[in-house]
Amino acid sequence: MAHFAELNGSNIVLRVCVVGNDIPTDIGPLGSNDMHVDGETWCTNFFGGTWKQTSYNAKFRKQFAGTGFSYDSGKDKFISPKPYPSWALDPSDNWLAPVTYPNITQISEAEDLAIDWDEDNLRWTGIKASGENYIWSGSAWSQV
């Protein structure tokens, strides 16, 4: 199956549709032709709108597109939505927090933390299964 993302006028993904590999194109069946414009043209003719092929296994265009993703035509890739206002894209177009993700994810060998970003305070927080809260200092966890 081939997957195609419908784009609005701002290149934001509206939906992703699956199209059968047997759709004929000028150079053979659609399933044999990744990133072939014939599939995009077929979607435009069948559904209307503007379409770009997306790869379910991320073989091309960086990652599988989803609703709300943007398509960067200059880089020919799909970019996931910005998770938080403070985050920025790195050179590989991955979103990064202004504070590096903790390299320690446990308080002790048997106690994993559920780690989350706190946008209001621009920091990583952690919570143990018992409900104890922690704040990441950049090198260690501190209990709150």
N, C-alpha and C positions, 0 to 999 in steps of 0.2 A: 504494500500500500504506500501511496505517496501522500504527504501532508503539505497543506498550503495554508498560509496565513493571509487573511483579508486585512488590508490596511486602509485607514481613513486618510484624509487629506494631509494630516500631520505625521503620517507614517506610524501611527499607533495601531497595534493589532486589535482588531474587533472580534475575531473568532478564528479558529483553526478547523479546517475540514480535511477529511480523508477521501482520497480519490483512488479508484482501482488502478492497479498496475497495467491493466489491459487497454487503457485508453490509447488509441493510436496517435502517433506524432510523426513528423516528417522523417525522423531518423530511427523509428522503431517504437515499440511499446513504451509507455511512460515509465514503467518500473525499471527500465534499463538505462534511464537517462536522468541522473541526479542533477538538480539545478538547471533543468532545461526549460527555456521560456515557453515551449509548446504546452507544458502543463499549466503554466500560469495563464497563458492565453485561453486554454480550455476552460479554466475556472472563471475567467472574465466573461467568456461567451455563455457559460452555463448559469453562473450565479449573478453576474454583474460585478462591478467594483474593481479594485486593484488587488492583485495577489502576488505573493512571493512564496516560493517553496521553502519549507523548513525541514530539517533533518531530525527525525525522532531519536536517533542515536548520536546526534551532534557531529556528524561527519563534515558538515559545512555550515556556514553562517553562525558560527560560535556555539549556539545552543538551540534546543527545540523552543520555538516561540510559543507563547501563551497569551491569553487575553491581557491587554495592558502593557505588553512588551512594546518596545519601539524598534523600528527597523532603521539602521543607519546606512543610507545608500552609499555614502563615501567609503565606508569600511566594509560594506556588504555583509552585515551581521545583525543579529537580533540582540538587543540589550534588555535585561530584565528591569522591571520598574525599580526606581530608587526606594530602598527600604525605609530610610529616615532622612530628614532634611540635612543633617550634618554629614552624611556620608558622601564620598567622592569616588569617581571611577579611577582605577589604576591604569597603567599603560596597556594591560590586557583586557580592559573593559569589564573588570569585576568590581563590585561595590565594596568599599572598605570604610570601616568606622574610623573616626579620628583618633581612636585609641586601639592599639593592636589587640586582637583577640587573645584571651588568656592562654598561656602555654601549660597551665596547670588546671586540670578539670576535676580534681578530686581534693577533698579535705584530708581524707585518709584513704588507705588502700581499698576500703570497702564502702566508701561514701562518695559517690558521684554527685556533682552539682548540676542542676538545671541552670544553664547560663543564658542570660538574656541581656539585650542592650537597653539601657536607661537613657532615652533621648533627652529628657528634661535635665539630667545632671551630666550628660556626656560621659558615661562610664558603663562598664560591665558589672552586672550583678549576678549573684549565684544563690540558689536556694537548695538546701538539703531536703531529702524526703521527710525528715522530721519537722520541717518548717523553718529551720534556722536560716537567716539571711546573711549574705556576705557581699562585700564590695571588693573589686579587683583594684589593687594599687598600681599595677603595672609590673609587679614582680611577685606579689603574694596576695592571698585572700585575707580580709579582715572581717571578723564577725560584727554585725551591726547591732 
